[in-house]
């Protein structure tokens, strides 16, 4: 048999009892002869529903796959696989599984055998049952609630899949395979982990005893295609007038905060806004898990690091931000500001790094300002509230509010400018908003983008930099 990667085989032990020969009578059947009633009951039991047949078929295939996977691990020379091509490995897996199926006296049709070989290949080289979901471009998020319940998000809606793991041990093995590849670990003493898959997807897991009903896994898939502003306008995330305004805001180096809830599209919006940055500028990005896909040529990327097993060696976003200030950046982009690094971010915006950007979790522009105040207080910096607000008003020019609506669509629902201070209050004005007017029978939200009628506070700055936006861009629109 073809086998370049198979371990040396060991001769099987002789069977303890030979099969009966022609001269040796077979063992007689023990028990009474079945009656007509028993035969009728057997026929009724045989009439199972198609759903039961499919369930039993999946259970049978799962048991076969587990047994074959054990044999693969026993037979394959894993060290040699690192240099094997995909074609060679697929051929080897097909050969070993065919031999094992023959030994187990199991007959599968062509489709079942092909599916089984693909699943075995995913188990050896990929992430097992999760591999088809990672290859599906329509899936945005993968959410695992224990070994027998896997949800995906498609078009903003959650759907339960029919994909499962064999058991909790199978799920834990896949989790360990992911985190060990990036030099991290997860176990009872360290029951949660953040990591990044090979394709850039964000991975988070929590294992028992913290996860009560089985390990919890969430994967935010990495978009291979870089979405630009034109793409987002075409998808209905915002209007052409808003795109023209944002282009002027980014190009004239306004400091921008993208605000929104979980899964509202903050990182996607930040990526799209970065497309307006000139290629001649030096950009430094700082993230907990690298997700930004900047389209410029001069980009320096940093990623924070958690502590090691001994609780040492942690590198926080604040550490990265402090170091970035010494690296001659024109702009600093922080993937998400969520803690004490906020004070360094605001100081950078105030001290010559105009055009910097970040994201925060907040439900509105006003809430976003309150979140910044709270993060400064959490950093342990004792400042009068008026001084804190003056720092924010001086540093931040624009807050872009992203939101995921109830129909699953993601829209830029508000663009708000910070214009200064009025007494002890930060003054703000909304320039664009999404106006919701109703709900379609299919559950889709009906609405449109419109200007508020307020002229931009930075209109003169735009004109000076060569972005003379027409006055009509600020006129309200009501179809």
C-alpha positions in Angstrom: 0.0 0.0 0.0 1.2 3.5 -0.8 2.5 4.9 2.5 5.3 7.5 2.7 4.3 8.9 6.1 3.2 5.7 7.8 5.0 4.4 10.9 6.5 0.9 10.7 3.7 -1.6 11.1 3.7 -4.2 13.9 2.6 -7.8 13.1 -0.9 -8.5 14.5 -1.3 -11.1 17.2 -3.0 -14.4 16.2 -6.7 -14.6 16.7 -7.8 -16.6 19.8 -10.4 -18.6 17.9 -10.5 -19.4 14.2 -13.7 -19.0 12.2 -15.8 -22.2 11.8 -14.8 -24.3 8.8 -17.1 -26.2 6.5 -16.6 -29.4 8.5 -17.2 -27.6 11.8 -20.9 -26.8 12.4 -21.8 -23.3 13.4 -23.0 -22.6 17.0 -26.8 -23.2 17.2 -29.0 -20.2 17.9 -30.2 -20.0 21.5 -33.7 -19.0 22.4 -37.2 -19.6 21.2 -38.2 -19.2 17.6 -39.7 -15.7 16.9 -43.4 -15.6 16.7 -45.6 -13.8 14.1 -46.4 -11.0 16.7 -42.7 -10.5 17.4 -42.0 -10.2 13.7 -44.7 -7.6 13.3 -43.2 -5.6 16.2 -39.8 -5.8 14.5 -41.3 -4.5 11.2 -42.9 -1.6 13.1 -39.7 -0.8 14.9 -37.9 -0.8 11.5 -40.2 2.0 10.2 -38.2 4.9 11.7 -38.6 8.5 10.7 -36.1 10.1 8.2 -34.9 12.4 11.0 -34.1 9.4 13.2 -32.3 7.7 10.3 -30.2 10.8 9.6 -29.4 11.1 13.3 -28.3 7.5 13.5 -26.3 7.9 10.3 -24.4 10.9 11.8 -23.8 9.1 15.1 -22.4 6.1 13.1 -20.2 8.3 11.0 -19.0 10.2 14.1 -18.0 6.9 15.8 -16.2 5.7 12.6 -14.4 9.1 12.4 -13.2 8.9 16.0 -11.9 5.4 15.5 -10.2 6.3 12.3 -8.7 9.4 13.8 -7.1 7.3 16.6 -5.6 5.0 13.9 -4.3 8.0 12.0 -2.5 9.3 15.1 -1.1 5.8 15.6 0.1 5.3 12.0 1.1 8.8 10.8 4.6 10.0 11.2 3.6 13.5 12.5 7.1 14.9 12.2 7.3 14.1 8.5 3.9 15.7 7.9 5.3 19.2 8.4 7.1 19.0 5.0 4.3 17.0 3.2 2.2 18.7 0.5 -1.5 18.8 0.8 -2.0 16.3 -2.1 0.4 13.8 -0.5 -1.3 14.1 2.9 -4.8 13.6 1.4 -3.6 10.5 -0.4 -2.0 9.1 2.7 -5.1 9.7 4.8 -7.3 8.1 2.1 -5.0 5.1 2.0 -4.9 4.6 5.8 -8.6 5.1 6.2 -9.4 2.7 3.3 -7.2 0.0 5.0 -8.8 0.6 8.4 -12.4 0.5 7.0 -11.5 -2.8 5.4 -10.2 -4.2 8.6 -13.3 -3.0 10.5 -15.5 -4.6 7.8 -17.3 -1.2 7.2 -18.6 -0.4 3.7 -19.3 3.3 2.8 -20.5 4.8 -0.5 -18.3 7.2 -2.5 -19.9 10.4 -1.0 -19.6 9.1 2.6 -16.0 8.1 2.1 -15.1 11.5 0.5 -16.8 13.4 3.4 -15.0 11.2 5.9 -11.6 11.8 4.4 -12.2 15.5 4.3 -13.2 15.5 8.0 -10.1 13.4 8.9 -7.9 15.9 7.0 -9.5 18.8 8.9 -8.9 16.9 12.2 -5.2 16.4 11.4 -4.3 19.7 9.8 -7.2 22.1 10.8 -9.7 22.8 13.5 -11.9 19.7 13.0 -15.7 20.4 12.8 -15.0 24.2 12.8 -13.1 24.1 9.5 -16.1 24.2 7.1 -17.4 27.2 9.0 -14.1 29.0 8.8 -14.1 28.4 5.0 -17.7 29.7 4.6 -17.5 33.3 3.6 -21.1 34.0 4.6 -20.3 33.3 8.3 -19.2 36.3 10.3 -19.0 34.8 13.8 -18.8 31.2 15.2 -20.1 30.7 18.7 -19.6 27.4 20.5 -21.7 26.6 23.6 -20.3 23.3 24.6 -19.6 20.3 22.3 -23.1 19.8 21.0 -24.3 23.4 20.2 -22.6 25.6 17.6 -24.2 28.8 16.4 -23.1 31.1 13.5 -23.9 34.6 12.5 -25.0 35.2 8.9 -26.1 38.7 7.8 -26.4 39.8 11.4 -28.7 36.9 12.5 -27.7 33.9 14.7 -28.4 30.4 13.4 -28.0 27.0 15.0 -25.9 24.6 12.9 -26.1 20.8 12.8 -22.3 20.6 13.4 -21.2 19.1 16.7 -18.1 17.9 18.4 -17.9 14.3 19.6 -17.6 15.3 23.3 -16.0 17.8 25.6 -12.5 16.2 25.2 -12.7 16.6 21.5 -13.6 20.3 21.9 -10.8 20.9 24.4 -8.3 19.2 22.1 -9.2 21.7 19.3 -9.0 24.7 21.7 -5.6 23.5 22.9 -4.4 23.1 19.3 -5.3 26.8 18.6 -3.8 28.4 21.7 -0.6 26.3 21.7 0.1 27.5 18.1 0.4 31.1 19.4 2.3 30.2 22.6 -0.5 30.5 25.0 -2.3 27.9 27.3 -5.7 27.3 28.8 -6.5 24.9 31.6 -8.2 24.9 35.1 -5.6 27.3 36.5 -6.0 29.7 33.5 -9.5 29.0 32.2 -9.8 31.8 29.6 -7.7 32.9 26.7 -7.6 35.4 23.8 -5.7 34.4 20.7 -5.5 34.9 17.0 -6.0 32.2 14.3 -3.5 31.8 11.4 -5.8 33.8 9.1 -6.1 36.7 11.6 -9.5 35.7 13.0 -10.1 36.7 16.7 -10.5 33.7 19.1 -11.7 33.7 22.7 -12.3 30.6 24.8 -13.4 29.8 28.4 -13.1 26.3 29.7 -14.5 24.5 32.8 -14.9 25.1 35.7 -15.7 28.6 34.6 -17.8 27.4 31.7 -20.5 25.4 33.4 -22.1 23.4 30.5 -19.0 22.8 28.4 -16.3 25.1 26.9 -17.4 28.4 25.4 -15.7 29.5 22.2 -16.2 32.6 20.1 -14.5 33.3 16.8 -14.8 36.7 15.0 -13.8 35.8 11.5 -11.1 37.9 9.7 -12.4 39.5 6.5 -10.1 38.6 3.6 -11.5 41.4 1.4 -10.6 44.9 2.7 -13.9 46.9 2.7 -13.5 50.5 1.4 -15.8 53.5 1.8 -17.4 52.8 -1.6 -18.3 49.3 -0.5 -19.9 50.5 2.8 -21.9 53.1 0.8 -23.1 50.4 -1.5 -24.1 48.1 1.4 -26.1 51.0 2.9 -23.8 51.6 6.0 -23.9 55.3 5.3 -24.6 57.8 2.5 -22.4 59.4 -0.2 -22.7 62.8 1.5 -21.5 61.3 4.8 -18.6 59.6 2.9 -17.5 62.9 1.4 -17.6 64.6 4.8 -15.6 61.7 6.5 -13.0 61.9 3.7 -12.5 65.6 4.4 -12.4 64.9 8.2 -9.7 62.2 7.9 -7.7 64.0 5.3 -7.6 67.3 7.4 -6.4 65.3 10.4 -9.3 65.6 12.7 -9.1 63.2 15.8 -11.9 60.7 15.4 -13.5 58.2 17.8 -15.7 55.4 16.4 -18.2 54.5 19.0 -20.6 51.5 19.1 -21.7 48.3 20.8 -20.4 44.8 20.4 -20.5 43.6 16.7 -21.7 47.0 15.4 -18.9 47.3 12.9 -16.5 49.6 14.7 -13.3 47.9 13.4 -14.7 47.7 9.9 -15.5 51.4 10.0 -12.1 52.3 11.3 -10.5 50.2 8.5 -12.5 52.1 5.9 -11.7 55.5 7.4 -8.0 54.7 7.3 -8.2 54.5 3.5 -8.3 58.3 3.4 -4.9 58.6 5.1 -2.2 59.7 2.7 0.6 57.2 1.9 3.2 59.7 2.9 2.2 59.5 6.6 3.7 57.2 9.2 1.0 55.2 11.1 1.4 53.2 14.3 -1.4 50.8 15.2 -1.8 49.4 18.8 -4.3 46.5 19.5 -5.0 43.8 22.0 -5.6 41.4 19.1 -4.4 42.5 15.7 -7.5 43.0 13.4 -6.9 46.3 11.6 -6.2 46.0 7.8 -4.7 49.3 7.0 -4.1 50.0 3.3 -1.1 52.3 3.5 2.5 51.4 2.9 4.1 52.9 6.0 2.4 51.1 8.9 3.9 49.9 12.2 1.8 47.3 14.0 1.9 46.6 17.7 0.0 44.0 19.7 -0.2 43.8 23.5 0.8 40.6 25.3 -0.7 38.9 28.4 1.4 37.8 31.4 3.1 34.4 31.3 2.5 31.4 33.6 4.3 33.1 36.4 2.3 36.3 36.0 5.1 38.3 34.5 6.0 39.7 31.1 2.7 41.5 30.4 2.9 44.3 27.8 -0.3 46.4 28.0 -1.7 48.8 25.4 -0.6 51.7 27.5 3.0 50.4 27.4 2.8 50.2 23.6 1.2 53.6 23.4 4.0 55.2 25.5 6.6 53.6 23.3 4.8 54.6 20.1 5.2 58.3 21.0 9.0 57.8 20.6 8.7 56.3 17.2 7.9 59.5 15.2 4.3 58.6 14.3 2.2 61.0 12.2 -0.9 59.2 13.4 -1.6 56.7 16.1 -4.5 54.3 15.8 -5.6 52.3 18.9 -7.8 49.4 18.0 -10.0 49.8 21.1 -9.5 52.1 24.1 -10.9 50.4 27.2 -8.7 51.3 30.2 -5.9 53.4 31.6 -4.3 54.0 28.1 -7.1 56.6 27.5 -5.1 59.3 29.1 -2.0 58.7 26.9 -4.3 58.5 23.9 -5.8 61.9 24.7 -2.4 63.4 25.4 -1.1 62.1 22.0 -4.1 63.7 20.3 -3.3 67.0 22.0 0.5 67.0 21.4 1.1 66.9 17.7 -0.4 63.6 16.6 -3.5 65.1 14.9 -5.6 62.6 12.9 -5.3 59.8 15.4 -8.2 57.4 15.7 -9.6 54.8 18.1 -12.8 52.9 19.0 -14.8 52.7 22.3 -17.8 50.9 23.5 -20.8 53.3 23.9 -24.4 53.6 22.8 -24.3 57.3 21.7 -21.9 60.2 21.2 -22.8 61.6 24.6 -22.3 58.2 26.3 -18.9 58.0 24.5 -17.8 61.2 26.2 -19.0 59.9 29.6 -17.1 56.6 28.9 -13.9 58.6 28.3 -14.4 60.4 31.6 -15.0 57.2 33.5 -11.8 55.6 32.0 -9.7 58.5 33.1 -11.1 58.1 36.6 -10.4 54.3 36.4 -6.8 55.1 35.6 -6.4 56.6 39.1 -5.7 60.1 37.8 -7.1 62.7 40.2 -8.2 65.6 38.1 -11.1 68.0 38.5 -14.0 67.0 36.3 -13.8 70.3 34.4 -10.1 69.7 33.6 -11.0 66.2 32.4 -13.7 67.5 30.1 -11.4 70.3 28.8 -8.8 67.6 27.9 -11.5 65.6 26.0 -12.9 68.6 24.2 -9.5 69.7 23.1 -8.4 66.3 22.0 -11.5 64.7 20.3 -13.0 66.4 17.2 -15.5 63.9 15.9 -17.5 60.9 17.2 -18.8 58.4 14.6 -21.6 56.3 16.1 -22.0 52.8 14.6 -24.9 50.5 15.5 -26.3 47.1 14.7 -30.0 47.4 14.2 -32.7 44.8 15.1 -32.8 43.4 11.6 -29.0 42.7 11.8 -27.9 45.5 9.5 -25.0 47.7 10.6 -25.3 51.4 10.0 -23.5 54.6 10.9 -26.4 56.2 12.8 -24.8 59.5 13.8 -21.8 61.7 13.1 -21.3 64.3 15.9 -18.8 67.1 16.2 -17.3 68.2 19.6 -17.1 72.0 19.3 -15.6 73.0 22.7 -16.8 73.8 26.2 -19.8 75.8 27.5 -19.2 76.2 31.2 -18.6 72.8 32.6 -20.3 70.9 29.8 -18.8 69.7 26.5 -20.7 71.2 23.6 -21.6 68.9 20.7 -23.5 69.1 17.5 -24.9 66.3 15.3 -24.2 66.8 11.6 -25.6 63.6 10.1 -28.0 60.9 11.4 -29.9 57.8 10.3 -33.7 58.5 10.5 -35.8 55.5 11.0 -39.3 55.7 9.7 -40.8 52.2 9.9 -40.5 48.4 9.7 -41.1 46.3 6.5 -43.3 43.1 6.7 -40.1 41.0 6.3 -38.6 42.6 9.4 -36.2 45.0 7.6 -35.9 48.5 9.0 -37.0 51.3 6.7 -35.1 54.6 7.0 -32.7 57.0 5.4 -29.6 59.1 6.1 -30.0 62.8 6.4 -28.1 65.9 7.4 -29.4 67.8 10.4 -29.1 71.2 8.7 -26.2 72.3 11.0 -23.1 73.5 9.1 -19.9 71.8 10.1 -17.9 73.5 12.8 -14.8 72.5 10.8 -16.0 73.8 7.4 -13.4 76.6 7.3 -10.7 74.0 8.1 -11.9 71.8 5.3 -11.8 74.7 2.9 -8.3 75.7 3.9 -7.0 72.2 3.3 -8.6 72.1 -0.1 -11.8 70.2 0.7 -14.5 72.8 0.0 -17.7 70.8 0.6 -20.8 72.3 -1.0 -23.4 73.8 1.4 -26.0 71.4 0.0 -24.3 68.5 1.8 -25.6 69.9 5.1 -29.2 70.3 4.0 -31.8 67.8 5.5 -33.1 65.1 3.2 -36.6 63.8 3.5 -37.8 61.5 0.6 
